[in-house]
């Protein structure tokens, strides 16, 4: 625990993570408290709500009692600008993940790694932007040759002046830009106005296409109509009314971001957010009347689509550069066509194979026969060999679905033979079957 003077403010610290800051106009406090440090063992609260110390000197029990004299505080509380602030203090070294004796190069390397990880343009998780600002604030202090010694000695409170809030930190995105500028960027991450005005690729567009069974098997050509965003012909995609010139936004001063501050019982809080007036571009302009400043208008276009053989429900086709137009001259997105295939009442598909059931009489199953079965190519003769058992599967090679991307390779058609047993027999049929049964019994007896 330590008592640190800052002009007319007395800051009482508990470790490095908690602090109680009493800010008040006490002219004699700075003379009384001359950067003396008291440990937790040396300092305790007396029953009279005063701060006692076992050490003699300016922080003796009597001196501290006089410092916190109730009447003196009562007179102080009537003065303008007094407040009691209790807040949690961050450990900048822990935030960057470095030791307290880390070099400037180690601090810079740790900041670059964490800034890439938590930059709001890359990390969309809740709390990523707050973490990015904490990392930037920590780097700003620890990379400064003047601020770091003060922070090491007095903590975060040592960086504040009389009546200050949580300290004046720079825009975290400006810090990020200063480090990564000239290094090829961050693959689209940036907080500067210039980067926010860069060309942006358009969004992808989706279209659902329904095909019948044979269209999916053999492929087809389709004409589809897609409604998408295209560049405005009036303003040529700029979004600005022809004949006018954009000016710097008066709300954010051309920065594209605004900083809002709020004073609470827990301290002063500052938040950096995108300017709502200019949308983060830092410019103000008269919008185009045709596209209302977006630079794009929605139109319908007919597109010729070649569907390859072998597609199935859930297949996705990509048509490059047929999506929505980009902003500020950026490239268009892609069109993704999602396939849905209608089922066939007879033919069933299993991947690249076709499944079908063929019914034959018990006589044909015994004697064998030829039957016509449907395929994707039409009706084809199928030979049922003699003695075919019920539920036997016969394979018709290369009568299935072409493989997607390999139209010369095809699956098979699998025919399941279903033998029909009659429920009623005529007298003649029964007599003949009984004769066959008798022959089987004689054959079985002779074989023994």
C-alpha positions in Angstrom: 0.0 0.0 0.0 1.4 3.4 -0.9 0.3 7.1 -0.6 1.3 9.1 -3.7 0.8 12.9 -3.9 -0.2 14.5 -7.1 -0.6 18.3 -6.5 -3.9 18.6 -4.6 -4.7 14.9 -4.9 -3.8 12.0 -2.6 -3.8 8.6 -4.2 -3.9 5.6 -1.8 -2.8 2.3 -3.5 -3.6 -1.3 -2.5 -1.2 -3.5 -4.6 -1.0 -2.9 -8.3 -4.6 -3.8 -9.2 -6.8 -1.7 -6.8 -6.6 2.0 -6.0 -8.6 4.5 -4.1 -8.1 8.1 -5.3 -9.2 11.0 -3.2 -9.0 14.2 -5.3 -9.5 17.4 -3.4 -7.8 20.8 -3.0 -5.7 20.2 0.1 -2.8 22.7 -0.1 -0.9 21.1 2.7 -1.1 17.5 1.4 1.7 17.8 -1.1 4.0 19.2 1.5 3.0 16.4 3.9 3.2 13.5 1.5 6.6 13.5 -0.2 6.5 10.3 -2.3 6.7 8.0 0.9 5.7 4.4 0.4 4.0 2.3 3.0 3.7 -1.4 2.8 0.6 -3.3 3.9 2.3 -4.3 7.1 3.2 -0.7 7.9 -0.1 0.8 7.2 -3.5 0.1 8.8 -6.8 1.8 9.5 -7.3 2.9 13.1 -10.7 2.8 14.9 -11.0 6.5 14.3 -11.1 5.9 10.5 -7.6 7.4 10.3 -4.5 6.0 8.5 -1.8 4.9 11.0 1.8 4.1 10.4 4.4 2.5 12.6 7.1 4.7 11.0 7.9 8.1 12.4 8.0 11.1 10.2 5.4 12.7 8.0 3.3 9.5 8.0 3.2 9.0 11.7 -0.2 8.3 13.1 -0.8 11.8 14.3 0.2 13.3 11.0 -2.1 11.1 9.0 -4.9 11.6 11.5 -4.6 15.3 10.8 -4.6 14.6 7.1 -7.9 12.8 7.3 -9.4 15.1 9.9 -13.2 15.0 9.4 -13.6 18.8 9.7 -10.9 19.3 7.2 -12.6 16.9 4.7 -16.0 18.6 5.4 -14.5 22.0 4.4 -12.8 20.4 1.4 -16.0 18.7 0.2 -17.7 22.1 -0.1 -15.1 23.1 -2.6 -15.9 22.7 -6.3 -14.4 19.7 -8.2 -13.9 17.2 -5.3 -14.7 13.5 -5.9 -13.8 10.1 -4.6 -12.9 7.6 -7.4 -12.5 3.9 -6.8 -11.6 1.8 -9.8 -9.7 -1.3 -10.9 -6.2 -0.6 -12.4 -4.9 -2.7 -15.2 -1.4 -4.3 -15.3 0.0 -3.2 -18.7 2.8 -5.8 -18.6 0.2 -8.6 -18.0 -2.0 -7.3 -20.9 1.0 -7.5 -23.3 2.2 -10.8 -21.7 5.8 -9.5 -21.1 7.9 -9.3 -18.0 8.5 -6.0 -16.2 12.1 -5.8 -17.4 11.2 -6.5 -21.1 13.0 -4.5 -23.7 11.3 -2.1 -26.2 11.7 -4.6 -29.0 10.0 -7.3 -26.9 7.2 -5.0 -26.1 6.7 -4.0 -29.7 6.8 -7.6 -30.9 4.2 -8.6 -28.2 2.0 -5.7 -29.3 2.1 -6.6 -33.0 1.1 -10.2 -32.3 -1.8 -9.3 -30.0 -3.0 -6.4 -32.3 -3.2 -8.7 -35.2 -5.2 -11.2 -33.1 -7.7 -8.8 -31.6 -8.1 -6.2 -34.3 -11.9 -5.6 -34.8 -11.6 -6.1 -38.6 -10.4 -9.7 -38.0 -11.8 -10.8 -34.7 -15.6 -10.5 -34.5 -16.0 -11.9 -31.1 -17.6 -9.9 -28.3 -15.0 -8.0 -26.4 -12.4 -8.1 -29.1 -12.5 -4.3 -29.7 -12.2 -3.6 -25.9 -9.2 -5.9 -25.7 -7.6 -4.2 -28.7 -8.0 -0.8 -27.0 -6.4 -2.2 -23.8 -3.5 -3.6 -25.7 -3.0 -0.3 -27.5 -3.1 1.7 -24.3 -0.6 -0.6 -22.7 1.8 -0.4 -25.6 1.5 3.4 -25.7 2.6 3.7 -22.1 5.3 1.0 -22.0 6.9 2.1 -25.3 7.3 5.7 -24.1 10.6 6.4 -22.3 8.9 9.0 -20.1 5.6 7.3 -19.2 7.1 3.9 -18.5 9.3 4.9 -15.5 6.3 6.8 -14.0 4.0 3.8 -14.5 6.6 1.4 -13.0 6.9 3.6 -9.9 3.4 4.8 -9.3 1.1 2.7 -11.5 -1.6 4.0 -13.7 -2.4 6.8 -11.3 1.0 8.3 -11.8 0.2 9.0 -15.4 -2.6 11.4 -14.4 -2.5 15.1 -13.5 -4.7 16.9 -11.0 -8.4 16.2 -11.7 -7.6 13.9 -14.6 -9.7 10.9 -15.5 -8.1 7.7 -16.7 -5.4 9.4 -18.7 -5.2 10.7 -22.3 -4.6 7.9 -24.7 -4.2 8.1 -28.4 -6.6 6.6 -30.9 -5.7 2.8 -30.8 -6.2 2.6 -34.6 -3.7 5.4 -35.1 -1.1 3.4 -33.0 -1.8 0.3 -35.1 -1.5 2.2 -38.4 1.8 3.7 -37.3 3.4 0.3 -36.7 2.0 -1.6 -39.8 2.2 1.3 -42.3 4.5 0.4 -45.1 4.6 -3.3 -44.2 2.0 -4.4 -46.8 -0.9 -3.8 -44.4 -2.8 -6.5 -42.6 -4.8 -8.1 -45.3 -7.7 -5.6 -45.1 -7.4 -4.6 -41.5 -7.1 -0.9 -40.8 -8.6 1.9 -38.8 -7.4 4.8 -40.9 -9.6 6.9 -43.0 -7.7 6.0 -46.1 -8.2 2.3 -45.6 -11.9 2.8 -44.9 -12.2 4.5 -48.3 -10.4 1.7 -50.1 -12.3 -0.3 -52.7 -14.4 -3.1 -51.2 -15.4 -6.4 -52.9 -19.1 -6.9 -53.3 -21.1 -9.5 -51.4 -21.9 -12.9 -52.9 -25.4 -13.6 -54.3 -27.4 -16.8 -53.9 -29.8 -18.5 -56.3 -31.8 -21.7 -55.8 -32.3 -23.8 -58.9 -34.7 -26.8 -59.1 -33.9 -29.6 -61.6 -35.8 -32.7 -62.6 -34.2 -36.1 -62.2 -32.7 -36.6 -65.6 -31.5 -33.0 -65.9 -29.4 -33.6 -62.8 -28.1 -36.9 -64.2 -27.0 -35.7 -67.6 -26.6 -32.0 -67.1 -28.4 -29.2 -68.8 -28.2 -25.5 -69.9 -30.4 -23.0 -68.0 -31.3 -19.4 -68.3 -31.7 -17.8 -64.8 -32.7 -14.3 -63.7 -30.7 -12.9 -60.8 -31.5 -9.7 -59.0 -28.3 -8.1 -57.7 -26.6 -4.7 -57.0 -24.9 -3.1 -60.0 -22.8 0.1 -60.3 -25.0 3.2 -60.6 -24.8 4.6 -64.1 -25.5 8.2 -62.9 -22.6 8.6 -60.5 -20.4 5.8 -61.9 -20.4 4.0 -58.6 -19.1 6.9 -56.5 -22.4 7.6 -54.7 -21.7 11.4 -55.1 -24.1 13.6 -57.0 -22.5 14.5 -60.4 -20.9 18.0 -60.3 -20.3 18.0 -56.6 -17.1 17.3 -54.6 -16.9 15.5 -51.2 -15.8 17.6 -48.2 -14.3 16.7 -44.9 -16.9 15.5 -42.3 -17.5 18.2 -39.7 -18.6 15.8 -37.0 -15.4 13.7 -36.9 -13.0 16.2 -38.5 -12.3 13.8 -41.3 -11.1 11.0 -39.1 -14.0 8.7 -39.6 -14.2 8.0 -35.9 -15.5 9.8 -32.8 -14.5 9.5 -29.2 -17.1 9.8 -26.5 -16.3 10.2 -22.9 -18.5 9.4 -19.9 -17.7 10.2 -16.2 -19.0 7.6 -13.8 -18.5 6.8 -10.1 -15.9 4.2 -11.2 -13.9 6.7 -13.3 -13.8 8.3 -16.7 -14.5 6.1 -19.7 -13.7 6.8 -23.3 -15.1 4.9 -26.3 -13.9 5.1 -30.0 -16.7 4.4 -32.5 -17.4 4.9 -36.2 -18.8 8.3 -37.1 -22.5 7.8 -37.8 -22.7 10.9 -40.0 -20.1 9.9 -42.6 -20.2 6.1 -41.9 -16.5 6.0 -41.2 -15.3 7.5 -44.5 -14.4 10.9 -43.0 -16.1 12.7 -45.9 -19.4 14.4 -46.3 -21.0 14.7 -49.8 -24.3 15.3 -51.6 -25.7 11.8 -52.4 -26.6 10.7 -55.9 -30.3 10.9 -56.4 -30.4 7.6 -58.3 -28.6 5.3 -55.8 -29.0 7.5 -52.7 -25.3 7.6 -52.1 -24.7 3.9 -52.1 -23.1 3.9 -55.6 -25.1 0.8 -56.5 -28.6 0.1 -57.7 -30.5 -3.2 -57.8 -31.2 -4.6 -61.2 -32.3 -8.0 -62.7 -30.0 -9.8 -65.2 -30.4 -13.0 -67.2 -27.4 -15.3 -66.9 -26.7 -18.5 -69.0 -25.8 -21.3 -66.7 -24.3 -24.7 -67.7 -25.2 -27.4 -65.2 -22.7 -30.3 -65.3 -23.8 -33.9 -65.4 -23.9 -35.7 -62.0 -25.1 -32.9 -59.7 -27.4 -33.7 -56.8 -29.4 -32.0 -54.2 -27.1 -29.8 -52.1 -24.6 -29.3 -55.0 -23.3 -25.7 -55.3 -22.2 -24.1 -58.5 -20.1 -21.0 -58.5 -20.3 -18.3 -61.2 -17.5 -15.8 -60.8 -18.0 -12.1 -60.7 -21.8 -12.4 -61.1 -22.6 -11.3 -57.5 -23.2 -7.8 -56.1 -21.1 -5.0 -57.3 -18.3 -3.8 -55.0 -18.1 -0.4 -53.3 -15.9 2.4 -54.5 -14.7 0.5 -57.5 -14.1 -2.8 -55.8 -14.6 -6.1 -57.6 -18.0 -7.8 -57.7 -18.8 -10.8 -55.6 -19.7 -14.3 -56.9 -23.0 -16.0 -57.7 -23.6 -19.3 -55.9 -26.3 -21.5 -57.4 -27.7 -24.2 -55.0 -29.2 -27.2 -56.7 -32.3 -29.1 -55.6 -33.2 -32.2 -57.6 -36.8 -33.6 -57.8 -37.2 -37.3 -57.1 -38.2 -39.9 -59.8 -41.2 -42.2 -59.0 -39.3 -45.3 -60.2 -35.6 -44.7 -60.2 -33.9 -44.1 -56.9 -30.5 -42.6 -56.7 -27.7 -43.6 -54.3 -24.7 -41.5 -55.1 -23.6 -42.4 -58.6 -25.7 -45.7 -58.6 -29.4 -46.1 -59.6 -31.6 -48.5 -57.6 -34.6 -50.3 -58.9 -36.9 -53.2 -58.0 -37.9 -55.8 -60.7 -40.8 -58.2 -60.0 -40.8 -61.7 -61.7 -43.0 -64.7 -61.2 -41.8 -67.8 -59.4 -41.9 -69.7 -62.6 -39.6 -67.1 -64.3 -37.3 -67.1 -61.3 -37.0 -70.9 -61.6 -36.7 -71.2 -65.4 -35.1 -67.9 -66.1 -36.3 -65.1 -68.5 -35.6 -61.8 -70.1 -37.4 -58.7 -68.8 -37.4 -55.0 -69.7 -36.3 -52.6 -66.9 -36.2 -48.8 -66.9 -32.9 -47.0 -66.8 -31.8 -43.3 -67.1 -31.1 -44.2 -70.7 -34.6 -45.7 -71.3 -35.9 -49.3 -71.3 -33.2 -52.0 -71.4 -33.5 -55.8 -71.6 -32.3 -57.6 -68.5 -31.6 -61.4 -68.3 -32.9 -63.2 -65.2 -30.8 -66.3 -64.9 -32.5 -69.6 -64.0 -32.8 -70.3 -60.3 -32.7 -66.7 -59.3 -33.4 -66.4 -55.6 -35.7 -63.8 -54.0 -34.0 -60.4 -53.3 -31.1 -61.2 -55.5 -29.4 -58.0 -56.8 -28.3 -58.0 -60.5 -25.8 -55.4 -61.6 -26.2 -53.4 -64.9 -22.8 -51.9 -65.4 -22.4 -48.3 -66.6 -26.1 -47.6 -66.4 -25.9 -45.3 -63.5 -25.2 -41.6 -63.0 -22.1 -39.9 -64.5 -19.5 -38.9 -61.9 -19.4 -35.1 -61.3 -16.5 -33.7 -63.1 -15.9 -37.0 -64.9 -18.7 -37.4 -67.5 -17.1 -40.4 -69.1 -17.3 -42.4 -65.9 -20.6 -43.7 -64.7 -22.0 -45.7 -61.9 -24.1 -48.8 -62.1 -27.8 -49.7 -62.0 -28.6 -52.2 -59.2 -31.7 -54.3 -59.9 -33.2 -56.2 -56.9 -35.3 -59.2 -58.1 -38.6 -59.6 -56.2 -40.1 -63.1 -56.8 -43.9 -63.1 -56.6 -45.5 -66.2 -55.0 -49.2 -66.7 -56.0 -51.7 -66.8 -53.1 -54.3 -68.9 -55.1 -53.7 -71.8 -57.5 -56.0 -73.4 -60.0 -56.7 -77.2 -59.8 -54.3 -77.8 -62.7 -51.6 -75.7 -61.2 -51.9 -77.4 -57.8 -51.8 -80.8 -59.5 -48.7 -80.0 -61.4 -46.9 -78.6 -58.4 -47.9 -81.7 -56.3 -46.3 -83.8 -59.1 -43.1 -81.7 -58.9 -43.1 -82.1 -55.1 -43.5 -85.9 -55.5 -40.6 -86.0 -57.9 -38.5 -84.0 -55.4 -39.3 -86.5 -52.6 -38.3 -89.5 -54.8 -35.1 -87.7 -55.8 -34.3 -86.9 -52.2 -34.9 -90.6 -51.2 -32.7 -92.0 -54.0 -29.9 -89.7 -53.1 -29.7 -91.1 -49.6 
